[in-house]
Every structure is written in C-alpha cells, then in structure tokens.
Amino acid sequence: MTEQQFNLDTVEHAADTPDTELPWAELGLKENEFDDVKKILGRRPTAAELAMYSVMWSEHCSYKSSKVHLRQFGQKVTEEMKKDLMVGIGENAGVTDIGDGWAVTFKIESHNHPSYVEPYQGAATGVGGIVRDIISMGARPVAVMDPLRFGAIDHPDTARVVHGVVAGVGGYGNSLGLPNVGGEVEFDPCYQANPLVNALAVGVMRHEDIRLANASGVGNQVVLFGARTGGDGIGGASVLASESFDDSKPSKRPAVQVGDPFAEKVLIECCLELFKGSIVEGIQDLGAAGISCATSELASNGEGGMHVDLTKVLLRDPSLTPGEILMSESQERMMAVVSPANMGAFEAAMRKWDVEYSVLGEVNDSRRLTIEWDGEIIVDVDPRTVAHEGPTYERPLARPEWQDAVQADRFAGSDADADRPSGKALRAAVLELMASPNLCSKDWVTDQYDRYVQGNTALSQPDDAGVVRVDEETGLGVALSTDANPRYAYLDPYEGARASLAEAYRNVATSGARPVAVSDCLNFGSPEDPAIMWQFAEAVRGLADGCMELGVPVTGGNVSLYNQTGGQAINPTPVVAMMGVLDDVARRTPSGWEASQDGQAIYLLGETAEELDGSEWARVRGHLGGLPPKVDLAAERLLGDLLVNMSRDGIVDSAHDVAQGGLAATLSEACLRFGVGARIGLGEVAERDGVDAFTMLFSESQARAVAAVPRTEEVRFKDMCTARGFAFARIGVVDAENGALDVQGEFSLDLAELRAAHEGTLRRHFG
C-alpha cells in the first residue's frame, strides 16, 4: 500500500485487501492487540481505525495493565463512604456533595513524558487538560495544584526541566486566572530522565448543574468547537506515556501539544454559558487521543451510535491525514452534543465568545461509530470496543529479589557518629536539613504562581493545605493537599502508599477541614517488569485498604506507567490528593504561629518512636533502606477528628503536621511561616517516649502534629485529648520577642540564619 492509499484507506478497501501490511507496531500496538482488532472488526482495520485503536488502547487511555487492580477502589467502599459521592469513578472527574446545595469536582492527572521532551508546553498543557476535565462536568474551575518531581538538583539537565515546567505551570494557570494553592517539589536522581508533572484542578457547581458526557438522542448534532486541529501532539500523551524512553524508538517521542491559555479562558466562559442555558446535552473535552477519544467515548456512553464527517473538522494544517486528525491532541477543543432545536442558541453563544465551531455529524440509532472522509467511510466500529472494551492484562508480578536486602539495610549509627548528631551538633544538623533540596523553601517556585487571583484563597503554600472559599455568603469552602513519599513506597509499597494517604489526610485536617474524598495519580515504571507491577499492585492495595479505614472514597484519578529510561525506573510515586470541607473558611488553621500568639502553649500531639528509615535526614546522609514508619490509620483518623474539632471550636490558633523532616522541620517551618520564634523543651516528652533528642527531632513517626493553644483553651485542649485517649505533651511556648528557635538544653537557632539557609537553596541553583 502506498502512503496515499494508506492515508485514504476505506472500510470497503480494507475488506478487499486483507493481506495489506499496516504499521501497527510503530503506532504502539502489540501483535496480539493488532490481532484482536482484526477479530473485533472481522477484517483488517483501515488506517483511520488503526489510529483510533492505537491511541485508545494505549496504556495512558485504556489502563490495560492497571484496571484489574484499580477495581479495588470501587470494591472496598461502604455505603457510608458513598453518601456524599454524587459522581464516582469512570466520568471525567468525580463530584462530591459539600452541603448547602454545593458540589465540588476535583481530579489529578499526569503529563510526565511530554514535560521531559518539551518542559514548558508539557507542563502548560497538563494544566489545560485537567481544567477541561473540570469544565466538562459543568463546574467552574476555581483552583489548581501541581505536585512536581525532578532529577538531582545539581544535574546539568535539571535546570532546563525545572525552568520550563515551572514557567509552563505558572504561565498557563496565571493566564487562566486560577490560583495555584498547593503542591509539592521534590528532587531525586531517580527522576532524572523522567520528571513527574502531576496537575490537579478543582471546580464548584450547584447540584443541579452537574453534567455527564454522552451522545444520546437520535438526530442530535455532534459539534467540535474551540481551537482548530493541528499537527501538534499527534498521538502525544496517549502514545508517549505508554512506552519507556528509548533512543532506538524515536516514534515514542512525538510532538508535544501546544497550549493557548487565553483560548481556554474563553472556552471556560463559553462552556459555562452553554450549560447554564441548557443549550447542550453534554460536553466532552478533547485531551489524550483527541477526536478518537471524544467520539468513541460519547458514543459508547450513549444509547445509540454516531456518524461523523471528518472533512468538516477545521484545520490549522490542511496537509493532515485522516488518521492524524483523529490522533491529534491539539489543545483547547471541546465536543458537544446539541439538539437541533438548540442549534440557534448554540451558534449565538459561539458568536458571542468568538469561538470557531463545526458540525461534524449526528447521533443515530446504529450503535456504531462511523466516520467518513470525502464521502467514503473510513471508520465503522462498535464504539465500546474502542473506548471501554480494550485489552485487559493481568501482568506477572513478583516481589523483587532485592527487597529483603533493602529492608534489612537500616539507618543506624552510634551517638558519636555524624549520622546521629547530639548536643551542639544538632544545631548544624537542623540547618543542613532545612537547606536540603527537599525541605528548603519552595518560594522560588510558588512565587511564580498567582495564589490569590479570584479573591477566594484562604490558605495556600506554604501552609499544609490550600483552602478556597466556595460560598461568599456562608464561608463554605474546601481544603486540598497533595502528598506522596516515594522513598517510603520504595522500601514498602503497601505501607508507603498508606503513608502518602495518611499525610494528605493529616494536612487537610490540620487546616481545620473534614477530609471527604480522594483522587490519586499513580506514577510507576514499566508494567512489563514483574517487580514494578508488584510495586503498583501493593500500592493500590494499600490505598484501597487505607481509604476504607479512613472512610474516604476514591472519586477518580490517573495512572502513569513506563516512567523509566534505560531500564532505570523511578521510585514508586503514588500521589494522593485529599479534599476536605470547611463550614467556614474564616476558621481555617494556618501552619505557623503569629506574633499575636506570643506566650501561647505549643503542644505535640502523638508519640515518637525510633523511625528514621526512609527519612529526610537519611536522604541527607545518602541512605535509603530499612522499613518506613508504621502507619496507624485509626490514630490518624482520631488525630484528624481532634484537629478539625479544635479548629472549629477555637481551641487551636495554628497547627502543623509532622511529616518529612520530623519535628525539626515542623518547628522550623512553624517559626518561619510568620517569622515568630519559640522556646521548646523536649526532655519530658523524650523520656516519655523512650527516645533521645536527636530522635525526637528527626524521626518521622506518623500521626503527629504540633499545635499552638491559647492559654485560656489549654484545659479544653487537654480534656479533649484525654477523653479520646490521644497522647499529647506540652513542649514549649510561642516566643515573639526572642526571634529564634530555642531548643532548651540543645541549641538556639536565630530565625534570620535559619531563613537564609532555608530560602537560599533553589535560588542558588536556579537563579
């Protein structure tokens, strides 16, 4: 078959030429998958059908290696967990009832591989794509977040990726007018050629405004609107994220999508007007797999079928072939289903917002998706086989042989060893810890983002959670946090995933919000490696079990596999996004104490054990081995209840979770948040827990938090902890006059010196 014949391949021609060779491998299909396509169709596929199946059956779109494990999120759920869930897994984004007739939709996804190839556009279009998922549910986007992971901070290529990604996230989000209220930034050599760019968006709506995307109603029109279709992102994320980077496979490095945030801003307002006026039956965003995805998913979700004329697609590049048009992942495009009676109103809205559109076809009762090009049928498929009935693999999995040796390699050292400093050496250790790449201030990154646009941000970085007001009249709002600890997950994927879940839960509760829902972004290496597949399966099991214990459902998420280069996989990175509800954002709890809190008592909630394996201090000392801290989700739930109730009742004025970096990091960050010092005494609590001062400061034992309590509320604070049987200890007081973190009997650290160390690292490396 010549190139011209291939590009204009029709269904009739395919039936007459069964022996024609097709480039299925170059498009990412496996031989068995290509055989399956032929069995489904009863013939060889056309070139356009091959393009559709290749992108829709890719790992990124079909979840073919992961869905057998992801089913646990729907299986391990109680009726109580579902009571506030209005839309669950399977739609563009989950929707949760937060009260007073308000609903919130949020979701997190990955744009990892494109962000390594072209950092700015990869990150920018990651933000744009997740925002369109929120729009398609009928919601107004109100905030974004971005958990980011890069290679070693001093590697020559890291600056290229960091500068591009941060500029892309900020440039797109800022232009959309959406506040960026949280996220993470981590540096580790395992991400050197595989940075992780995960993007979260959250939107709000009234209950009656929820929309689901499907093509129902015979005779309804199928309309593509927004930006024109171009050659950028041909097969982009859908194929690119389905293979490891390998220089011998240039086909796995296709063009990265190019974003236009101002076009998307117009699209947001246009879509909301269409929904408000009930002008459309549904809207589907065009993200990964482009028109292939939108048409097949709309038809598959509907009750009938769909016919589309691909020649009516408005193009930026007239040389595109039918297959390329179907695979293009050009940004800022949406597909709507519109009744003939509403077409006039639809066209008026397009004119008002100056948005281009084209009517591609209509819904029919054929239960088939047919696509024509120049009057010839080039696609004739059952849409479910494209969108929802792709391959399902039960990949071999096996606990890696090296796991026992890694877990046996505990972080140890004598008291005299530099690994376990004591006395005056603790002061230098705290400075070193707080200047390390993963605990240093991230304000070089976050200062490039607008955190307060729209005027509804109540908390944002560097607080434990981002808090956004939903209802101006009542103060109703939501809190969000994203967390992952890949080092813990490397040591024990099951416990590491549960620890990530626990930290996200704890961060939301620390802000004063009641945790209600989870979205996750599961970033792992190649599923074709049994050891990686074991890590993935264990992490999913840990999250599903953990959500059951905490009583919060998973509402949706994303899987990103093949994050490895040359056989070197990233550490397993299950990112957990937790959403909580605040009845009144005026009662949110910041993570640091202010000068007005001078003299308030500082309490440590929880108990400390010798748990340094996988810790930030161990990372600073170049060690990764042993067992991660024990996760007690019953204790986390109890701690969360305490923090939420204390915030609501005015018993605490500030609170900060204890996580990476241990108590040393928590106290340092609480002091630096508003530049207010503290006097701390650890002797009694260290004796109670049977540990030394070093362990008290650097251990990463879970289910702990630090709170500042007004003196008038100390009795109520103690009574509440005692009644619930939760450990607590008074460890110091807020000291606004001293300007230092003074750990009595150990060291005193001037806040100006601490801030210089904390804030200098990223600027020193990135300018």
Secondary structure as UniProt FT lines:
FT   HELIX           3..7
FT   HELIX           11..16
FT   TURN            18..19
FT   TURN            24..28
FT   HELIX           31..41
FT   HELIX           47..56
FT   HELIX           59..62
FT   TURN            64..66
FT   HELIX           67..70
FT   HELIX           72..75
FT   HELIX           79..82
FT   TURN            83..84
FT   STRAND          85..87
FT   TURN            89..90
FT   STRAND          94..99
FT   TURN            100..101
FT   STRAND          102..110
FT   HELIX           112..117
FT   HELIX           119..136
FT   TURN            137..138
FT   STRAND          140..150
FT   TURN            153..154
FT   TURN            156..157
FT   HELIX           158..176
FT   STRAND          180..187
FT   HELIX           189..191
FT   STRAND          196..206
FT   HELIX           207..209
FT   TURN            218..219
FT   STRAND          221..226
FT   TURN            232..233
FT   HELIX           236..240
FT   TURN            241..242
FT   TURN            247..248
FT   HELIX           250..252
FT   HELIX           261..276
FT   TURN            277..278
FT   STRAND          282..285
FT   TURN            288..289
FT   HELIX           290..301
FT   STRAND          305..309
FT   HELIX           310..312
FT   TURN            318..319
FT   HELIX           322..327
FT   STRAND          333..338
FT   HELIX           340..342
FT   HELIX           343..353
FT   STRAND          357..364
FT   STRAND          369..373
FT   TURN            374..375
FT   STRAND          376..381
FT   HELIX           383..387
FT   TURN            401..402
FT   HELIX           403..408
FT   TURN            415..416
FT   TURN            418..419
FT   TURN            423..424
FT   HELIX           425..435
FT   TURN            437..439
FT   HELIX           443..446
FT   TURN            447..448
FT   TURN            453..454
FT   STRAND          457..459
FT   TURN            461..462
FT   STRAND          466..469
FT   TURN            472..474
FT   STRAND          477..483
FT   HELIX           486..491
FT   HELIX           493..510
FT   TURN            511..512
FT   STRAND          514..523
FT   TURN            527..528
FT   HELIX           530..550
FT   STRAND          554..560
FT   STRAND          564..565
FT   TURN            566..567
FT   STRAND          568..569
FT   STRAND          573..582
FT   HELIX           585..587
FT   HELIX           595..597
FT   TURN            598..599
FT   STRAND          601..605
FT   TURN            613..614
FT   HELIX           616..620
FT   TURN            621..622
FT   HELIX           633..648
FT   TURN            649..650
FT   STRAND          654..657
FT   TURN            660..661
FT   HELIX           662..674
FT   STRAND          677..680
FT   HELIX           683..689
FT   HELIX           693..698
FT   STRAND          705..709
FT   HELIX           711..713
FT   HELIX           714..724
FT   STRAND          728..735
FT   TURN            736..738
FT   STRAND          740..743
FT   TURN            744..746
FT   STRAND          747..750
FT   HELIX           751..766
//
